[in-house]
């Protein structure tokens, strides 16, 4: 275990609980059972002075003193200003904004009640969160000061509206919305689709967007921007406040939230210790492969969990969370009932049970994914363990903030490497945090599928006049440069589906009436649109349910489709046997035995961020100078020294390339340290450029640190590499690079995959009414049909162009690819011919083996190669045998890829796997 390090760093540090405020009285008892603070006389009503006095007394009763940033936010809200509050998790952001709203908008008198009872004011504050689970937690936090103040001082009502809201509560809200409503972007869009939207939402005085960093970089954030523009049209004095914890581009983020409006940026620097350390193996293998540590770190992880009260164990994929949870239960069966599993594919009831257990402190550990990244507060959590690379500084900070929600307690995150080189990331992340380097996030630019959906939503919500709505849409950051041509195309698309769909009435979704106001002409189309509002698109999933019993969760349809009745798989910490598939449901029962497939979900491959990658290269440069100052570098020193002896270490000023000739052919290894997405684009681009000189075929392997090109015939890399690394110059440089990148890939197939999502968001594909089950094959067939029709009869369709643009921007990260080429052009190329694979090149060779060989053959080859390389390096360490190597291979497969073949189970008696605690 490394020594804890608690660096000082520039971004706001985690505070002392969601409520915030400095605690002046130690071990202050809770408010429950205590005489409430003195309240102003009823004659003073809900004047701002009375509310402020009551809130001051409430703070005093809890032993709190407001932080300066909280007072700054209260002052800005009182002055009617909008803005953004940036402070890390637990600093007290919620009460900074919420108590400011209570004071600023408290004087509005409620309408009289027929019964004489005090009536809550109409909807005044909208609180937008990115997650339904976070909505429930936020609502509980907002209720606390209201309950303490009492109805006579502040008779505001509260409520939440999301996909989890019951039908009874939804019906009550349709009659009258609460004074403050906690909701999600999708539910807000549904409110905008109400015929009386302007009347219901027109009196909203303030909108709060929580966890803005989580929404900013995707289409849900664009959805929020459009909704805010609509609300500002109805209330020019609307105050908008965003809250964020981990952003590197604060001014740009605030502009994306507020549009043309000026705002106040408040940064909350709260003194709090953050500990970032690493759980290190006994010794680092000098020739690693992806996931080679496997579960060898399990004993140390279990020791850390045993020594802590409550621990969150984060993994980067749902598949790995299943593997780690099952391994922990098998190693410590006495922990059954005190450890749990949490990821997005588990049933909501299971997730809520786990969250409640965390809040109450009943659970000792929870293995989880990004489903617990965001601001749900779990006060008992003492430690956070991160299995594998965090992939980014912001993600690491976000997860670290899940721990230490109490006065005087540090936030602590411990990195558990799954790969020797990942140990360098621990030191790199700590250095990046100390320097205040956090990733920037940018809003998508003009996603027309979101705009098309919004047009139909607004047409439902009272209708629109095109010129007025055009100006409104252009007030957002995402559509600030929307051309009149694109606007007219969107209008034509919602009115008739474009020229190729004009004959079909289902695509006449919004048309002008006699007064020129665009409305939805058909009640059936209106219902269909409301059922499909939103921008969250996921692959079709299939429910997993016990025969005659409860629903467990869902897995991707493609995984189950490869299985036969009798096959077994691990899900929710249980070993399950597939009985049959019917009506988009996989019916299962408990199974016995040990061999099983693990479901894989798409979306698992996160690339290393530029910020963290740059920090890693800086650490390698220090090692190249002989400076092994951190525990992580000391541990991985044998690997780095062999890399330096046989080749070189990358630095910010040099670009390392290695060449090797083996029986497979001619290998090139290049290390730009730009993340796997960019490396895939770069590898494809370089292979395509080489093929222009002399036709040949390349095999490609990538990881976050570099890529490999393998040709069966010799390649003169010293002569060709400087040429193929060039960055296009001149006025058409951007267009030329786009053409080359698209030509180097199977861009048609990739763009068609992006188009499926765009077709769903834009309303071309109807996913069905609640309870109606449509398979991914049906949806895929529908999107493929539209794709072909548009390409043949409407080739200028803007959605086709958007699919290509999203492919370049999101999957290939064309901006980052261009920046990488520009940086490489300024670096000194260090080309090293090799006699044998180096510690950096060996993982890339293993990636290629995995594509071509079975696990048994790959394991055998890895074991033999490691033994040979260790002998060449003068060592005696081996890979541990073929069986040990084979057991680690699943840990190097982060993405969906090709799922492992499910194994048919026999029925010998065996110890049953331990399930999750009962619901």
N, C-alpha and C positions, 0 to 999 in steps of 0.2 A: 504494500500500500504506500503511495507517495505521501509526502508531508503535505497537509492542507496549505493552500496558498490563498490569501484573501486580498487580491489586488484592488487598488483604488482605480476607478475608471470613470470616464467622463459622462456617459449617459446616466440618467436618473437611476438610482439604486432601489431595490425592493424596500418596501416600508414595513409597517408593523401591523398588518391585517387589512382586510378590505375596508374597514371603517376609517383607517388612517388616524392621524393625530398622535402627538407624543403622549405617552402614558406617564402621568406624574405620580400616581398612587399605585404602589405595587400590590398585586394580588387583590385588586378591588373586586368586591363581590358583584354579581350580575344585578341588573335592574329588577329581575324577577323577585317578587315578594317585598320589594322596597317601596317606600312611599314615593310616588312620582314627584318630579321637581314642581316647584310652585308654578302655577299657571296664571296668566293675566285674567282679570275679571271678565265675565261674559260681555260686559258693556263695551269693552274695547274691541270685541269681535276678533276678526282675523287680520288686524292691521299688521303691517310689516314689522312694526316695532314690537308688537306682542309676540309674533312668531319668532323674531330674532332672539328676544329674551328667553323664550321657552327653549329654543335650540341651544342657546348658550348654557342654560341650566342643565339640559340633557347631556351636553358634552362634559360639563363639570361633574355631573353625577357619575359618569363613566370613567372619570379620571383622565380625560383627554384634554389636550390643548391643541388647537388647530395649527397645522403647518402653514408656513408663509404661502406656499403655492395654493393651498386651499382658500386662504383669504383672498388671494389675487383672483381666483376664479369667481368667488362670490361677488367681489367688487365688479368684475367685468360683466357678469350676468345681470347684476343690478342696474348697470348702465345700458343694458339692452344689446350688448355686443355678442358676436359669435366668435368661436375660436376652437382651438384644439389643445388638449391637455396631454402632455407626454410624461409619464412616470411609470416605472417598472411595477410589476405585479406586487400587490400588497401595500402600495404606498398610500392608499386612501383616495384613489381617483373617483370612486363611485360617490362618496359623500361630498367630495369637493364640488361635483356638478349637481348632485341631487339636492343638497341643502341650499345651494345657491338658487335653484329653481323654487324650492319651497318658500324662500324668503321673497324672491322677486315677484312671484305670481300669486301671492297669498291674499291680496286685497280684493280680488274680484268676488263680488257677492254672488252666491248661488241663487238659482231661481226658487221662488217660494214653493213649498210643498203643500198639497191639499190637506194632508193629515197634520200639518204643523210641525212635522219633523224636519230636521236639518237635511237638506238635499245636497249631495256632492255636486261640485261644479262640473260642467261638461268637460270633454276631453281637452286637456291642456298641455300635457307632456307626452310625447312619443319616445319610447326608449327602444332602440333597435340593437339587437344582438345577433351575432352570426350563428348561434347554436340554440336549439330548443332547450337543451339541458341548462345552458347558461341563462336562458330566459327565466326558468323557474328559480334558479339560485339568485338572480338579480332581484326578482320580485320579493323574495324573502328579505333581502338586504334593504330594499326601499321601504318595506312595511315597518321596520323597526323604529325609526324616528316618528313615523305617523302614529304608531300605537302608543309611544311614550307621550306625544303631544296631546293626544285625545281629540275627539271629534269637535269639541267646542272651540279649540284653538285652530285646528286644521282639518276640516271634514272632507279631505280628499279621499276618493275611492281608488283602489288599485286593481289591476287585472293583467292577465297575460293572454296573448292570442298567438298560437302557433299550430303546427300540425298535431301537437299533443293535446290541444284544448278539447274538452269534452263537448259533445253536441248540445248538452243542456246549457253549459256556460256560453257557448257560441250563440245560442238562440237568445240568451239574456243580453249579450253584448249587442246583438242586432237591434234590440229595442233601445238600449242606452249603453254607450261605451263608458268605461270608467274614466276618472280624471287623469290618471296616468296609466298608459298601456305599454306593457313590455311585449315586443313583437319581433319578428324576423323580417328580412327583406321581402320574402315571398308573401307573407301574410299582409305586409303593408301594401304590396301591389294588389292583393285581393281587395283590400279596403278601397283602394283607388278605383277599382272596377265597380263599386257600388253606384247605383244611379244617383244617390244623394251624397256622393263623396264630397262635393264642395261644401255642403251644409255640415256634414259630420266632421270633416277634417279642417274646415276653414277657420275654426276658432283655436286651432293648436298654436300655442305660443312658443313652444320650444321642442326641438328634436335632438336627442342624444344618440350618437352612434358609438356603441361600445366596441372595443377591439377593432378599431378602424384598420389597423395594419393587416388584419386577417381578411378583410373585404377588399381593400384598396386594389390589389393586383389582379382581380378576376372579374368576371361578368356580374357577379352579385354586387360588387361595389359600383359598377355602372348602373345597375338596377336601382341602387340607393341614390345615386346622383340624379337620375331622372325623376325619382319620387320626390326628392327634395326640391327640385325645380318646380314641380307641380304645386307643392305646398306653399312655396314662396309666392307663386302667382296668386294664390288665394289670401295670403297674409304677408304683405311686404315687410312687416316688422318681425318676421319669424327669426328666432334665435336658434342657431345650429351649433352644437358642440360635439366634437369627436374626442374619443379617448383611445390612447395607444400606449403600448409598453415597449415595443422594440422596432424602431424605425430609424433609418439613417438619413432620410431625405424629408425632414419635417416640413419645410416650407412648401415643397411640391405636394406632399400629402395633404396639407391643410388647404391648398388651392383646389385639389381634386374634390375635397369635401364641400368647400364653400362656393366654388365657382367664381363668379365675378365679385363676390362680396369680400370686403376687407375683414380680417379676423385677427384675434389675439392669440399668440402662441405662448402657452404657459408650460414651463418645464419644472417638474417636481424633483428636486434633488434631496433625497432623504437619506441620512447616514445609516447604512445597513451593510453588514459584512456579507460578501458573496464568496463562497469557497468553490473553486473548480479544481478537482484533482482527478487522478486516474487510478484504477485498480489494475495493477501490473502483474503479468505472469511471472513465474519463477525465472524464466529466461525466454527471450524472444527468438523465435526461429529465424534463421538468416535467409531462408528461401521460402517465403510464405506464398499462400494462394488465397483467393477470396474466401473468407470465412474459416480459415484453417484452424483457428483456435477453437471453433465449434463450441461445445459445452465444457471444454477443459477449464473454463473460468467459473463453472457452476459452483464448486466448493467455496471459492472465495466470495462469490455473490451471496451464497447462503449464509456465510459467516457475517457479512455486512448486514444482511436483513435481520439476522438473529440479534445483532448488537444494537438495533434501532427499534424505536417504538412502532412506527409505521413508515413504509417505504413504497414509493412508486418506481416500478421497473419499466422504463420506456424501451420499446423496440421500434424499428422503422417500418415494419410490415406486420400485417395481421398473421401471416403464416409463421413468422418467427415468434410472435407472442404465443401462439398455440404451442409451439415446440418448447419454449422456455417454461411455460406454465406446467405442462405435463412433466417435464424433467424435474422441476422443483417439487412437484407432488410425489413423484417416484422416489426422490432422494429424501424427502422429509414427509412421510405419510401422516405423521402426527399433526402436520399443519393443515390438514383438510378441514375446511370450514373457516380458517383464518387467513387464507390467501385466496385470491380471486383473479379472474380474467376480465378485461374490459376492452372491447373494440367495436367499431361501428356496425359490424354485421351481426352482432348478438341482438337478441330481442330487447326491446325497450325495457320490459319488466326486469330482465337480468341486469341491464346497465344501471337502472335506478336502484336495484338492490345493492349493487356494488358501491354506488355513489353514497348511499345512505350509510353503508358500513364504514366507508372512509370518514365521513363526517362525524360519526359517533365514536370513531377510534376502535371499532370492533375488529377491523381487519389489520393484519400485520403487514401484508404486502399485496399489491395489485400489479399484475403484469398488464401493460396497456400500450396503446398506440397513440396517435395524435388525437384520438377521441377525448383524451383528458388534457390536451395541450392548453386549452383556453381557460378563461377566468373563473371556473367553478372553484370556490375556496374550500380546501380540506385542511382545517386547522391542525389536526393531529399529525400530518405528514412531516416527518423529520428529515428524511433523506430522499434523494432522487438518484437512481442509477440509470444511465443511458447505455444500452447495449449497442455497440457499434458506433459508427460515426454519426454525430448530430447533423452533419451535412451543411450547417450554417451557424453563424454566431447568434442570429436572432432566435433561431429555434432552440439553441442551447440556453439562452437567457430565459426564454419563455418557459421551458421545462424546469429550469432551476427555480423559477419563481413559484412553482407548485409546493415548495417546502419552506419551512420557517415562517409561517404566518402567525407569529406571536412576538411580543416585545422581548428584545434581547436575544432572539434566536437567529442564527445565520441561515441564509439560503445556501444549500449545498447540493451540488450535482457532481456525481462521480462517473467518469467515462470508463466503460468496460470494453476494451478493444476486441474486435473479432478478427483482426488482421494486424500483423506486426507494424506496418507503416501507419496504421491508425493511431498508434501511440504518439506519433509526431503531431497529430491533430490536437491531442490534448494540450500540449505545450503551445501550439499555434493559437488555439481558441483562447487560452488564458492571455496570451500576448495581445490578441486582437481586442479583447474586452478592455484590457488595461489602456490601450490606445484609443478606445472609444469608436472602434470600427464596427459598424453594424450595416447589414445589407439594406440597400434602397429597394423600394417597391414602387412600381409605376402603374398607372391606370391603363387598361386597354384603350386603344384608339379606334373610335367609330365602329364598334361591332354592330353591324346592321341587323343581325338576327335579334338582338336585344331591343333595338329601336323599333323593329316591326312589331314585336310582342307588345311593347309599350304603347304603340299607336292604337292597337285593338283594345288594350286596357283602358286608355283614356276615352276612346269612343264609347266604351261601356259606362264609364264614370261620368256621364253627362254630355259627352260629345266634345268635339273640338273644331276650331277654325284653323285651317292649315297654316296660314301666315303667322297667327299668334303662337301656335304650338312650335313652329319652326324657330322663332326667336327664343322661346322658352327652352327648347332642347339645346340650342347653341349657347345657352348660358352655363352649361355644364362643361367641365374640363374634358370629358371624353369626346364630346361632339362640338367643341369650340370651333373647329374648322370644317364642319359638315357643309359640303357644297350643295348648292341648289339642285344640281343634277342628281346627287344621291338622295336628297330629300324627295324629289319628285318620283324617283324610282321606288322608294319605300311606299309612298302613297299609292302608286300604281299596283304595287305588290299586294297591299292589304285590300285593295278594291277589286282586283281580279286575278291575283296570283301571277301576274306577268303575262306576256303574250302567249306562252305555251299552255297556260291553265285557264285562259279566259272563258272557255266554254263550260267550266265546271262551277256550279253555284256554291259549292263548299268553300271556295276560295274568294268569294265576295264577302269578306269579313267586316269591312267598314266602308261605307259609301256616304256621300253627302245627301242630306234631305232637302226639302224645298227651300229652306232658309240657308242652305250652304253649310250646315253643321254636320260633321261626319259622325255617324252612329253605326252600331251593329244592327243590321236589318233583320236578323233571324234569332229567335230565342234559343234554338237548338245550337247554333254556332256560339252564342253567348255562354251557354253551359259548357260546351267543349273548351272554350278558351279559359274559363275560370278553373277548370279541372287541370289545366296544363300550364298555369302561370309559374314562372320560375326559370332559373338558369342552371340549376344543379342537374347534371346529366351523368348517369352512371350506367355501366353495362347491366343488361338485364340480369336480375337475380332470381333465384329460386328459393322458396321458403323451405326450411328444414323443420320437420315436425315429427314427434313421436306418433307411432301408431296408436290412435285412440287417446292421445295425450297432448301435452302443451307444445307450443311453438318454441323453437330454440333460437332461431335466427334465420339468416339467409346466406347463401353462397352463390358465386357466379354460375350462371347457367352452363357455361362452357365446361366447367370442371365436372359437374354432375353428368353432363351429356356423355362423357367418356366412360362412365361407370356402368356396371351391370349389377342387377340384384345379387346380393351376397358379398359385394365388395365393401370394404371398410374404409373409413376415413376419420381423422381426428378433427373435432369441432367443438368449440366451447369447453375445452378441457375434457371432453368425453370421447370414448371410442365408440363409433356408431357404425351400424351395418345398414346399408341401403336395402330396403324391402321392395319398394316400387316407386315409380315416378308417375304422378297423375295430377292434372290440372295445375301445372307449374309449381308443384310441391313435391319435395323429396321426402317420402315417408320412411322413417328409420326406427330402429330399436337398438338397445344397448348391445354391445358386442364384447367378446372376450378375445384375447390374443394380443400380440404386440405389433404386428406388421400392419401398417396402414398408410394411406396417402394423406398428405396435408393439403387442404385447399389453398389455392393461390388466387389472389385478387389483383386486378389491374391497378395501376397507380402507385406501385411500390417503389419504382426506381427514381429516387430523388438525386439530382446531381449535386456535387459539391459546389457550394457557392463561390463566386469570385473572391469575396472577402476572405473566406476561410482558406481557399486555395492559395491566395497570395501570402497569407500568414504561414502556411505550411512551407512554401518555398523559402521564406525568410528563415525559418528554423533550419532547413536543410543547408542554407548558406552559412549559418552559424556553425553547424556541425562540420562543414567543409573547412572552416577556420580552426577546427579543433576545440570549439566551445560547446561542451556538453553540459550546460548549466542546470537543466531541469531534470527531474527524476525520469520523465518520459524519454528524453534523449539519452540519458545514461542507460536505460533499459534496452533501447533499440540500437545502441552504439555498435555492437558487433555486426549487425546488418549494414549499417551505414558505412562502416569501415571497409567491409568487403566490396560494397558498391563503389566506394572511392578508389579502392585498389584496382579493381577489374575494369572500371569505367570512369565515372565522375559523378558528382552530385549537382543537381540543378541549382542555379542561383537566379536572382531577378535579372541579372545582366546576360545570362547565357541560356541557350536553348540546347538541351541535351538530346542527341540522337544516337542510337546504337544500331549496328548491323551485325547479322549473324547468318552463317550458312550451315544448314543442317540437312538431313536426308529429306525433310519436307520441302526444302527450297530456300529461297532468299528472304530473310526476315528484316524488317525495319521496325525499330521501336522509337517512338517520339514522345517526349514528355512536356506538353504545354501546360499541364496542371490547370485545365479549364473546365473540368466536369465532363461526365460521360456524354451528355447530349451534344455538347460542342465537339467532343472528340469523335463522335459518330459522324457528324457533318464534315469535320476536317479530314478524317480518314477516307470517307467517300470522295471528297473533293480531290484529295491528292491522288487517289487511285485513278480517278477519271482523267486527271490531267496527265498522269504518266501514260495512260492508255492512248491518249491523243498522239503521243510520240511513237508508241509501238504497242499494238493491240496485245493485251494480256489480261489475265484474270487474277484478282486478289481475294484472299480471305482476310476478314477484318475482325479484330478483337479490341474492345475498349474497356477502360475503367475510369475512375475519377482522376487518375494521375497522368494517363497517357493512352496511347493506342499502338496497335501492331498492324502492319501490312505484310502479308505473306504471299509470295509469288512462287509458283512451281519452277519458274525459269529465272536465271540470274538477272539482277537489276543493278545498273551502275548508279547506286545511290549518291556517291560523292558528286557526280556530275549532274544528276537529275534533281536532287533535293532542293538546292537553292532556287532552281527554276520553278518548281511546283509550289513553293512556299510564297510565291509573289502575291502581293495585294494589287488588284486592278487599280489603275490610275486613270485620271481624266474625268470628263463630265459624265460619262456613262459607266463609271466604275461600279456604282451601286447595282445598276441593272445587269451589268456583266457578271458580277458575283452571284446575284440571284439566279441568273440563267445557269451558271456553272453548278451551283449547289443543287438546283432542281434536276438538272441533267444527270448528276452523279448518283441520284437516288431513284428509287421506285416512287417518284413523287405522286403519280396518279393514284396509286393504291393508298398512300399515306394521306393524301388530300381527301380522298373519298371517305376515309375513316373519320376525318375531322368534319366532313360534311354531314355525317349522321347526327352529330351533336347540334350543328347549326340548324338542320332541318327540324329537329325537335324543338329547339328554343324559338325558332321563327314561326312555329305553328303549322308547318307543312305536314308533320306526322302527329297523329292523335294517339296518345299512349293508352287511352281507354278510361272509362269511368271507374270510380272506386269499386273494387271487387272484381273487375274485369281483368283477366290475365292474358297478356299478349307476350309471346316469346320474343327473344332477341332476333330469331330468324325472321319473324314477321316484320319487326321494326327495321331490320337490316334490309329486307327485300323492298320495303317501302322507300327507304332512303336511297337505295341503289337505283330504283326506278326513276325517282326524281332526278338523281344525278345524271343518268343517261338521257332522260328527256331534255333537261336543261342544256346539256352539252350538245345535243343534236339540234334542238329547235330554239334554244335561247342561250347561245354561247356567251352573251354579254351579261348574263345574270350575275348580279353583284354578290350573291351568296357563294357562287363558285369561286370568285376572286377572294372572298373572305376565307374560304377553306384553305386556299393556298397561302394566304397571309398568316393565318393562325398556325399552319404547319411550320412555316419559317420562323415565326416569332416564338412559339411555345415549345414545339418539339425539337427544333434544331437550334433555337436561340440564335437567330441570325445576327442580331446585334452584338452578342457576346462573341460569336464566331468571327465577325469582322474585326472586333477589337483585339481578339487573339492573334489574327493574322497581322494586324498593324503592330502589335507588341513584338511578335516574333521577327518582324522585319527590322526592328531596332536592336534585337539581341544578337550576340555572337553565337554562331552555330558551332557547337562542339560535337563532331561526328566521331564516335568511337567504334572501331571494328572489334568484335568480341571473339574470344575463343570458346566461350561457354555462356549460358544464360546468367545474367546478373540478378541480384535480389529484386530489382525493379522490373526487369523484363520477364522473370519467371511467372508472376501472376498472370500476365497477358498470354503467355503460352498456354497456361492451364485453361484460360477462358476458351481458347480455340479447341483444346482437347474436348471440353465439355460439349461443344457443338457437334463433334464428330463421333465421339465414343460413348459407350455405356459407362455407368458409374463404376462398374467393376474394372473395366479396362483403363479408365481414367485414374482410378485409385492405384492400380498396379503401376502405371507409368509414373505417376507423381512420386510414389515411394521409391522407385528405382532412380529417378532423376535427382531427388533430394539426397539420396545416399551418395551418388556420384559427385554432386556439387559440394557436399560437405567434405568429402575426401579431398577434393581439389582445393578447398579452403582450409584444409588442415584441421578439420573438426571431426567429432565422432558422433554428433547428434544425428539421429535418423528421423524420418517422418512418423515413426511409431507403428509401422506395419500397414498393410493394405486395408485391413478392417477399420483401423482408426482413421485412415485417410478417407475411406468411403463414408464414415459417419459424419464427417465435416462438410461434405460436398453440398448438402442442402443449405448451409449457411452462407454460401457465396452466391446464391441465386436470389437476388432481391426482387426481380421483376416477375411479371406473370409467366413469361417464357413458355416452355413446354412443361406442363405439369407432370409429376412423376406418375408412372403407370400404377393405378391402384392394384393392390394385391388381393387375390381371392382368399378369403379366410376359411380355414378348417375349424373344427369344433373341439379340439382337445381341451380338457379343463385347464383353466389358467386363472391367475389372480385378476380380478376385475379392475379396470382402471378406475381411479377415484374421480367422481364427478365434481362439478361445482356444488357449493352448498345449495340446498333446496330453495326454490323461490318462495 
